Amino acid sequence: MGRKILVVDDEWAIRELIIEYFSGRGYTVTEAGNFVEAFTAVARDQPDLVLLDVGLPGMDGVEILRRMRQSHPEVPVIMVTANDDPTLAQRTREIGAVDCLFKPVNFDRLGHVVELRIS
């Protein structure tokens, strides 16, 4: 059973909250704060799921998602965004995200969505 999650968000406090939540539930959680770290961590850590913020500097999460679908199509990606835009959510699903959640994140919902994808 896979239990490794990669959290990609440029906000350290958000990463820490997510890491604390999932670590406390038995997951191994790694983190990345930008696109370079994200691609390195996916290759190095081989996560079972990626939580990917849309609003990242340098390369946004949508473009990272596109590239991850090409290089690691087997890894489920859940998008997380502060932009409460249903069109954006739909676009990320069309590209290959398994879900798109809006900030502030409801941790009960996030935990449920993650459990469905990697249990």
C-alpha positions in Angstrom: 0.0 0.0 0.0 1.4 3.3 -1.1 1.7 6.0 1.6 4.1 8.6 0.2 2.9 12.1 -0.6 4.8 15.0 -2.1 3.5 18.5 -1.2 4.4 21.2 -3.7 3.5 24.7 -2.4 5.6 27.9 -2.3 4.1 28.8 1.1 6.1 27.2 3.8 3.3 27.5 6.4 0.9 25.6 4.1 3.4 22.9 3.5 4.0 22.5 7.2 0.3 22.2 8.0 -0.2 19.5 5.3 2.9 17.6 6.3 1.8 17.6 10.0 -1.7 16.4 9.1 -0.6 13.5 6.9 2.5 12.5 8.9 0.2 12.2 11.9 -1.8 9.7 9.9 1.1 7.5 9.0 2.0 8.9 5.6 5.6 9.7 4.5 5.5 13.3 3.3 8.1 15.1 1.4 8.0 18.7 0.2 8.9 21.1 -2.6 8.6 24.9 -2.7 9.1 25.4 -6.5 9.0 23.6 -9.8 12.7 22.6 -9.8 12.4 21.0 -6.3 9.1 19.4 -7.5 10.5 17.6 -10.5 13.6 16.5 -8.5 11.4 15.2 -5.6 9.1 13.2 -8.0 12.1 11.5 -9.6 13.9 10.9 -6.3 11.1 10.0 -3.9 8.7 8.3 -6.3 5.6 9.5 -4.4 2.3 7.7 -4.6 0.5 11.1 -4.9 1.3 14.7 -5.4 -0.5 17.7 -3.8 0.3 20.5 -6.2 -0.5 24.2 -5.7 -1.5 26.1 -8.8 0.1 29.4 -7.9 3.8 28.8 -7.9 6.5 31.3 -9.0 8.5 30.5 -12.1 6.2 27.9 -13.5 2.6 27.6 -12.4 1.1 24.4 -11.2 -0.9 23.8 -14.4 2.3 23.7 -16.4 4.0 21.5 -13.8 1.0 19.2 -14.1 1.3 19.0 -17.9 4.9 18.0 -17.6 4.3 15.5 -14.8 1.6 13.8 -17.0 4.3 13.3 -19.6 7.2 12.2 -17.4 5.2 10.4 -14.6 1.7 9.6 -15.8 1.2 7.0 -13.1 1.4 9.4 -10.2 -2.0 10.9 -9.2 -2.0 14.7 -8.8 -4.4 16.6 -6.7 -4.4 20.4 -7.5 -4.8 22.9 -4.7 -5.6 26.5 -5.5 -6.7 29.8 -3.8 -8.4 30.7 -7.1 -12.0 29.5 -6.6 -12.5 29.1 -10.3 -14.5 26.1 -11.6 -13.1 26.6 -15.1 -9.6 26.3 -13.8 -10.5 23.2 -11.8 -12.1 21.6 -14.9 -9.0 22.5 -17.0 -6.7 20.8 -14.5 -8.8 17.7 -14.6 -8.7 17.6 -18.4 -4.9 17.8 -18.2 -4.9 14.8 -15.8 -5.4 16.0 -12.2 -7.5 13.5 -10.2 -9.1 16.4 -8.3 -8.9 20.1 -7.6 -9.5 21.5 -4.1 -9.8 25.1 -3.1 -8.0 27.0 -0.3 -8.5 27.2 2.5 -8.2 23.5 2.4 -10.7 21.5 4.4 -8.5 18.8 5.9 -11.2 16.3 6.4 -12.1 16.5 2.7 -8.4 16.5 1.6 -7.7 13.4 3.8 -10.7 11.6 2.3 -9.7 12.5 -1.3 -6.1 11.3 -0.6 -7.3 8.1 1.0 -9.5 7.3 -2.1 -6.5 7.8 -4.4 -3.7 5.9 -2.7 -5.1 3.3 -0.4 
